[in-house]
Amino acid sequence: MIIAVLGVAVLGGLLGLDRTAAGQFMVSQPIVAGPLTGWILGDASAGFVIGAVLELIWLLDVPVGSFVPANATVGAVSATGIAVLGMPGGATLPVIGFSVLLTAAIGPLTMGADSLVRTGNSKLIEKAVSSTVGDRARAISRAHLSGLVVFFLKSFVLCVVIVPAGVAAVLLLFDRLPGTVHRALALFVKLLPIAGAALVARKLSIKEFDRFVLMGFVIAAVFGLLIPVPSLIVVLFAVTAGWIGARYSEHRA
């Protein structure tokens, strides 16, 4: 268990770098981070469900400028780790819902950690710029490398704290919850994609979004009839098509 938690934390730290510190290849997005974490732990399907629903919820919360959203990467990695490690036989929908709620509750903690690290990171570059002219290039390089280490440790420490606490909550509390709560948690997971789609539609140009999301839904539904796929895939494809279409229309305008 300890090795698995440390492995999840290392993965969370590495994927967390992709958010703003390095790369930005989008592997830090929940739709990638969740399945990858689940695959490493032996339950990729649980990671996919968690990543898909969280992607819709946090799709447009981008850490640009001074805006500090909840850390979706830590949330997806931690929720997947909690669900899979808390139920080794295979994470069920109620456990997945329980894990998502736990990680959503610590959203303010991840935002505070991100803000703290950003403040410290800005001080690193200020110190490097104020160094002597001859040593400035080396000082800036050290500041960049130090920033990468700090951003990695931020996500690593968050996962080290959140995952064991969440697993303990699953082991100690989940089975004691009544059956009605279990059924409610399963329904919660099934309805999350609808809530996510509504959030995306609200934040985007509704007129353009509606047109493209309808096209995406029709295409996904046709393929769904030809090749059996989960309904969640159809919804995710439709919303993604709506988002891409709306962005494309805005850029052309």
C-alpha positions as CSV (number, residue, x, y, z in Angstrom):
1,M,0.0,0.0,0.0
2,I,2.8,2.4,0.9
3,I,4.6,1.8,-2.4
4,A,1.4,2.2,-4.3
5,V,0.6,5.5,-2.6
6,L,4.2,6.8,-3.2
7,G,3.8,5.7,-6.9
8,V,0.6,7.6,-7.2
9,A,2.2,10.7,-5.6
10,V,5.2,10.6,-7.9
11,L,2.9,10.3,-10.9
12,G,0.8,13.2,-9.6
13,G,3.9,15.3,-9.1
14,L,5.1,14.6,-12.7
15,L,1.7,15.2,-14.3
16,G,1.3,18.3,-12.1
17,L,4.3,19.9,-13.8
18,D,2.4,19.8,-17.1
19,R,-0.2,22.2,-15.8
20,T,1.9,25.4,-15.9
21,A,5.6,24.6,-15.0
22,A,6.8,22.5,-17.9
23,G,5.6,20.9,-21.1
24,Q,1.9,21.8,-21.1
25,F,1.3,18.8,-23.4
26,M,-2.2,18.4,-21.7
27,V,-1.3,15.1,-20.0
28,S,-2.3,16.9,-16.8
29,Q,-5.9,17.0,-17.9
30,P,-8.2,14.7,-15.8
31,I,-9.2,12.7,-19.0
32,V,-5.6,11.7,-19.3
33,A,-4.4,11.7,-15.7
34,G,-7.3,9.6,-14.4
35,P,-7.0,6.6,-16.8
36,L,-3.2,6.7,-16.6
37,T,-3.3,6.5,-12.8
38,G,-5.9,3.7,-13.0
39,W,-3.9,1.8,-15.5
40,I,-0.8,1.9,-13.3
41,L,-2.9,0.7,-10.3
42,G,-4.6,-2.0,-12.4
43,D,-8.0,-0.5,-12.9
44,A,-8.0,1.8,-15.9
45,S,-11.8,1.7,-16.3
46,A,-12.2,3.4,-12.9
47,G,-9.6,6.0,-13.9
48,F,-11.4,6.6,-17.1
49,V,-14.8,7.2,-15.4
50,I,-13.3,9.6,-12.9
51,G,-11.2,11.4,-15.5
52,A,-14.1,11.8,-17.9
53,V,-16.5,13.3,-15.3
54,L,-13.9,15.6,-13.8
55,E,-12.8,16.8,-17.2
56,L,-16.3,18.0,-18.0
57,I,-16.5,19.8,-14.6
58,W,-13.1,21.5,-14.9
59,L,-12.8,21.7,-18.7
60,L,-12.7,25.5,-18.8
61,D,-11.1,26.3,-15.5
62,V,-7.6,27.1,-16.9
63,P,-4.8,28.5,-14.7
64,V,-4.2,31.6,-16.8
65,G,-2.8,34.9,-15.3
66,S,-3.7,35.4,-11.7
67,F,-6.7,33.0,-11.7
68,V,-6.0,29.9,-9.6
69,P,-8.6,27.2,-10.1
70,A,-8.8,23.9,-8.2
71,N,-6.0,21.5,-9.1
72,A,-7.9,19.2,-11.4
73,T,-4.7,17.0,-11.9
74,V,-4.3,16.3,-8.2
75,G,-8.1,15.8,-8.0
76,A,-8.2,13.2,-10.8
77,V,-5.0,11.4,-9.6
78,S,-6.1,11.3,-6.0
79,A,-9.7,10.3,-6.7
80,T,-8.5,7.4,-8.9
81,G,-6.0,6.3,-6.3
82,I,-8.5,6.4,-3.5
83,A,-11.1,4.5,-5.5
84,V,-8.7,1.8,-6.7
85,L,-6.7,1.3,-3.5
86,G,-9.8,1.6,-1.3
87,M,-11.5,-1.2,-3.2
88,P,-8.8,-3.5,-4.7
89,G,-11.4,-5.9,-6.2
90,G,-12.6,-3.3,-8.6
91,A,-13.9,0.2,-7.9
92,T,-17.7,0.4,-8.1
93,L,-19.7,3.5,-9.0
94,P,-20.6,4.2,-5.4
95,V,-16.9,4.1,-4.4
96,I,-16.0,6.3,-7.3
97,G,-18.7,8.8,-6.3
98,F,-17.4,8.7,-2.7
99,S,-13.8,9.3,-3.9
100,V,-14.8,12.2,-6.2
101,L,-16.7,13.9,-3.4
102,L,-13.7,13.5,-1.1
103,T,-11.3,15.1,-3.5
104,A,-13.8,17.8,-4.4
105,A,-13.9,18.8,-0.8
106,I,-10.2,19.5,-0.7
107,G,-10.4,21.8,-3.7
108,P,-9.7,24.9,-1.6
109,L,-6.6,23.2,-0.2
110,T,-5.1,22.6,-3.7
111,M,-5.9,26.2,-4.6
112,G,-4.2,27.5,-1.6
113,A,-1.1,25.3,-2.3
114,D,-1.0,26.6,-5.9
115,S,-1.2,30.2,-4.8
116,L,1.6,29.7,-2.2
117,V,3.8,28.0,-4.7
118,R,3.2,30.8,-7.3
119,T,4.2,33.4,-4.8
120,G,7.4,31.6,-3.9
121,N,8.2,31.0,-7.5
122,S,7.9,34.7,-8.3
123,K,10.4,35.4,-5.5
124,L,12.9,33.0,-7.0
125,I,13.0,34.9,-10.3
126,E,13.2,38.3,-8.5
127,K,16.2,37.0,-6.6
128,A,17.8,35.7,-9.8
129,V,17.3,39.0,-11.6
130,S,18.7,41.0,-8.7
131,S,22.0,39.0,-8.7
132,T,25.2,40.3,-10.2
133,V,25.5,40.6,-14.0
134,G,28.1,37.9,-14.3
135,D,26.2,35.4,-12.3
136,R,22.7,36.3,-13.6
137,A,22.4,33.6,-16.3
138,R,23.3,30.9,-13.9
139,A,21.0,32.3,-11.3
140,I,18.1,32.4,-13.7
141,S,18.8,28.8,-14.7
142,R,18.9,27.7,-11.0
143,A,15.6,29.6,-10.4
144,H,13.9,27.7,-13.3
145,L,15.1,24.4,-12.0
146,S,14.2,25.2,-8.4
147,G,10.7,26.2,-9.6
148,L,10.3,22.8,-11.3
149,V,11.3,21.0,-8.1
150,V,8.9,23.1,-6.0
151,F,6.0,22.5,-8.4
152,F,6.7,18.8,-8.4
153,L,6.9,18.7,-4.6
154,K,3.6,20.6,-4.3
155,S,1.6,18.0,-6.2
156,F,3.6,15.1,-4.7
157,V,2.9,16.2,-1.1
158,L,-0.8,16.9,-1.8
159,C,-1.2,13.4,-3.2
160,V,0.8,11.8,-0.3
161,V,-1.6,13.5,2.1
162,I,-4.9,13.1,0.3
163,V,-4.7,9.6,-1.0
164,P,-4.0,7.8,2.3
165,A,-6.6,9.9,4.1
166,G,-9.1,9.1,1.4
167,V,-8.3,5.4,1.4
168,A,-8.7,5.3,5.2
169,A,-12.1,7.0,4.8
170,V,-13.2,4.4,2.2
171,L,-12.1,1.5,4.4
172,L,-13.5,2.9,7.7
173,L,-16.6,4.8,6.6
174,F,-17.9,3.7,3.2
175,D,-19.2,0.2,4.2
176,R,-21.0,1.7,7.1
177,L,-23.0,4.0,4.9
178,P,-26.6,2.8,4.3
179,G,-27.6,1.3,1.0
180,T,-29.6,4.3,0.0
181,V,-26.4,6.4,0.2
182,H,-24.5,3.9,-2.0
183,R,-27.3,4.1,-4.6
184,A,-27.3,7.9,-4.4
185,L,-23.5,8.0,-4.9
186,A,-23.8,5.8,-8.0
187,L,-26.5,8.1,-9.4
188,F,-24.3,11.1,-8.6
189,V,-21.6,9.7,-10.9
190,K,-24.0,9.0,-13.7
191,L,-25.4,12.6,-13.5
192,L,-22.1,14.3,-13.3
193,P,-21.5,14.3,-17.1
194,I,-24.8,16.2,-17.5
195,A,-23.8,18.8,-14.9
196,G,-20.4,19.1,-16.6
197,A,-22.0,19.6,-20.0
198,A,-24.3,22.3,-18.5
199,L,-21.3,24.1,-17.0
200,V,-19.5,24.0,-20.4
201,A,-22.6,25.3,-22.2
202,R,-23.0,28.1,-19.7
203,K,-19.4,29.3,-20.1
204,L,-19.2,29.1,-23.9
205,S,-21.1,30.9,-26.6
206,I,-24.4,29.1,-26.3
207,K,-25.5,29.7,-29.9
208,E,-22.3,28.3,-31.5
209,F,-22.0,25.6,-28.8
210,D,-25.5,24.3,-29.4
211,R,-25.0,23.9,-33.2
212,F,-21.7,22.0,-32.9
213,V,-22.7,20.0,-29.8
214,L,-25.7,18.8,-31.8
215,M,-23.5,17.8,-34.7
216,G,-21.2,16.0,-32.3
217,F,-24.0,14.2,-30.6
218,V,-25.4,13.0,-33.9
219,I,-22.1,11.7,-35.1
220,A,-21.3,10.0,-31.8
221,A,-24.8,8.5,-31.7
222,V,-24.4,7.0,-35.2
223,F,-21.1,5.5,-34.3
224,G,-22.6,4.3,-31.1
225,L,-25.2,2.3,-33.1
226,L,-22.5,0.8,-35.3
227,I,-20.0,0.2,-32.5
228,P,-21.3,-0.4,-29.0
229,V,-19.8,2.3,-26.7
230,P,-20.8,3.6,-23.2
231,S,-23.2,6.5,-23.2
232,L,-20.6,8.5,-21.3
233,I,-18.4,8.4,-24.4
234,V,-21.3,9.8,-26.6
235,V,-21.8,12.7,-24.1
236,L,-18.1,13.4,-23.9
237,F,-17.7,13.4,-27.6
238,A,-20.6,15.7,-28.1
239,V,-19.5,18.2,-25.6
240,T,-15.9,18.1,-26.9
241,A,-17.2,18.8,-30.4
242,G,-19.3,21.7,-29.1
243,W,-16.3,23.2,-27.4
244,I,-13.9,22.8,-30.4
245,G,-16.6,24.2,-32.7
246,A,-17.3,27.2,-30.5
247,R,-13.6,28.0,-30.1
248,Y,-13.1,27.7,-33.9
249,S,-16.0,30.1,-34.6
250,E,-14.7,32.6,-32.1
251,H,-11.2,32.6,-33.7
252,R,-12.6,33.0,-37.1
253,A,-14.7,36.0,-36.0
